[in-house]
Amino acid sequence: MLDNILPLHPKLVHFPIALLTTALVFELLSRCLRKNSFSQTAVFIYVFATFLTPLVVWSGWWEQTRLQLHHPVLTQHRTFALLTMWTALVSLPILWFLYRRSVKAFKTFFLILLIALTITVSITGYFGGEMVYEYGVGVER
């Protein structure tokens, strides 16, 4: 059954990139336009991206194992993917705590977090793209 949807990782990988970037855009719009509803949307998108990211990381690990991939760029790709995933996951209880204590501290931390995660997920995507387009890693010929 799983063979019908393989490879899985390339089908999932764009979601965290798009969702984290979209959350950042909504948070920036919220600040520029002073619309709290945009900030709430950013938080919902962020939480969704955070819970989706482990699935995407797992699918990458599974593809690496299935295809027995070994490549120097893969190490960098995996490192930034794990950094993105763990930063997002660890941030959820911190964000919840900050929100309950100080909305201003929450908003500041959330913006910094979104910028950092947009950078790390972009670097992850860059290395993933480099593996595929420069070296043909994982591409069936």
C-alpha positions in Angstrom: 0.0 0.0 0.0 2.8 2.4 0.9 4.5 1.7 -2.4 1.7 3.5 -4.2 2.6 6.8 -2.6 6.3 6.5 -2.5 8.5 8.6 -2.3 6.6 10.2 0.6 9.1 12.8 1.7 9.0 15.0 -1.4 5.2 15.0 -1.2 5.3 16.3 2.4 8.4 18.4 2.6 6.9 21.6 1.2 4.3 22.0 3.9 6.5 23.1 6.8 8.4 25.5 4.5 5.1 27.1 3.3 3.4 27.0 6.7 6.2 28.5 8.7 6.8 31.2 6.1 3.0 31.9 5.9 2.9 32.2 9.7 5.7 34.8 9.6 3.9 36.8 6.9 0.7 36.8 8.9 2.5 37.9 12.1 4.3 40.7 10.2 0.9 41.8 8.6 -0.6 41.7 12.1 2.0 44.1 13.3 1.9 46.4 10.3 -1.9 46.5 10.0 -2.6 46.2 13.8 -5.0 43.3 13.2 -4.9 40.8 16.0 -6.8 38.3 13.9 -3.8 38.0 11.7 -1.6 37.2 14.7 -4.1 34.5 15.8 -4.0 33.0 12.3 -0.2 33.0 12.5 -0.3 31.1 15.8 -2.8 28.5 14.4 -0.6 28.0 11.3 2.5 27.7 13.5 1.0 25.1 15.7 -0.2 23.1 12.7 3.3 23.3 11.1 4.9 22.3 14.4 2.8 19.2 14.7 3.3 18.3 11.0 7.1 18.8 11.0 7.9 15.5 12.9 6.0 13.6 10.2 8.1 15.3 7.5 11.3 14.6 9.3 10.3 11.0 9.9 9.5 10.6 6.2 13.0 11.9 5.3 14.6 9.5 7.6 12.5 6.7 6.2 13.4 7.6 2.6 17.1 7.8 3.6 16.9 4.3 5.1 14.8 2.8 2.3 17.1 4.2 -0.4 20.3 3.7 1.7 21.4 7.3 1.0 24.7 8.5 2.1 25.8 12.0 1.0 27.7 14.8 2.7 25.0 17.3 2.0 22.4 15.0 3.6 24.1 15.5 6.9 23.6 19.2 6.7 20.0 18.8 5.5 19.2 16.5 8.4 20.9 18.7 10.9 18.8 21.8 9.9 15.7 19.7 9.7 16.1 18.4 13.2 17.0 21.9 14.5 13.8 23.2 12.9 11.7 20.4 14.3 13.0 20.4 17.9 13.0 24.2 18.1 9.4 24.3 17.0 8.4 21.5 19.4 10.2 22.9 22.4 8.8 26.3 21.7 5.2 25.3 22.2 5.2 25.0 26.0 7.4 28.2 26.2 4.9 30.1 24.0 2.0 28.8 26.1 3.7 29.9 29.3 4.6 33.3 27.9 1.1 33.9 26.6 -0.3 33.3 30.1 2.2 35.6 31.7 2.7 38.5 29.2 1.1 38.9 25.8 3.9 41.4 24.9 6.6 38.9 25.7 4.8 36.3 23.8 4.5 38.4 20.7 8.1 39.4 20.8 9.3 35.8 21.3 6.9 34.5 18.7 8.2 36.9 16.1 11.8 36.1 16.8 11.0 32.4 16.7 9.2 32.7 13.4 12.1 34.5 11.8 14.6 31.9 13.2 12.5 29.0 12.0 11.8 30.5 8.6 15.6 30.8 8.2 16.3 27.2 9.4 13.6 25.6 7.3 14.8 27.6 4.3 18.3 26.3 4.8 16.9 22.8 5.2 15.1 23.2 1.9 18.2 24.6 0.2 20.3 21.6 1.2 17.4 19.3 0.2 17.2 20.9 -3.2 20.9 20.9 -3.6 21.0 17.1 -3.0 18.2 16.5 -5.6 19.2 19.0 -8.3 22.9 19.1 -8.0 23.6 15.5 -7.1 20.5 13.6 -8.1 20.3 12.0 -4.6 17.1 10.0 -4.3 16.1 10.5 -7.9 15.2 7.3 -9.6 16.7 7.0 -13.0 
